[in-house]
Amino acid sequence: MVHNAVLVTVSLVMGTLLLLSAAQESPYPRSKRGLDLGLSRGFSGSQAAKHLMGLAAANYAGGPGRRRRHV
């Protein structure tokens, strides 16, 4: 008898939660895609860091390339 009462209580709680979640609208639009940080495509953090360091070095005035000597 106690087992049936627990099942009824659980089903009532679950039903109430389902009704509440269906009635509540989110202020944010639903998106088909989640947040993508590039980790799912095999682009590692170290690769990203090397890329950014290369870009910074290329924009640096004394950056990579042939060293020009003043005569």
N, C-alpha and C positions, 0 to 999 in steps of 0.2 A: 504494500500500500504506500509506503514511504517512497519507494522507487517511482511509482506513477506520479506522485505529487511533485517530485523533483523534475521529472520530464515535463509535466505541465507548466511548471514555473519557468523552466529553461525555454520552452517554446514560446511562452508569453513574453519573456524578456527579449528573445530574438525577434519576434514579430514586432514588438515596440521599437526596437532599434532599426529594423528595416523601414518601418513607417517614418521614423524621424529622419533617417538618412535620405529617403526619397523626397520628403517634404522640404528639406533644407537645400537651398540653392547656393552654390559657391559664387562669390563675387569675381572669381577668376575664370576665364574661359578654359574649357578642356582642350588639351593639346594631344594630338595623336602621338607625338614623340616626347620622350623624356629629355632631361638635360644631358647633353652629350659633351663630354670634355675631351674627346678624341682618344679615350683609352680603349674603346671597343674595336678600334681599327688597327691596333698594333703600333701606334705612334707613342713611343714611351716618353716619359718625362725627361730623360737624359737627352733624347734626340731633340726635343723641343728646346731644352736649355742650350745645346750646342748650336742650334739654328739661331736662337736669339743672340748668343754671344758672337756668332759670325756676322750677323747684321750690325751689331754694335761696333765690331771691329772694322767693318767695311765703311761705316760712317765716321769713324774716328780719323782725325787728320793725320796722325802718325801711324795709322793702321797698317794692315798687311800690304805686301807688294814690294816692288824693288826699292831699295834704299837709294836715294839720290844723294850723291856727294857734291857739296859745293866746292868749286875749284877756286 
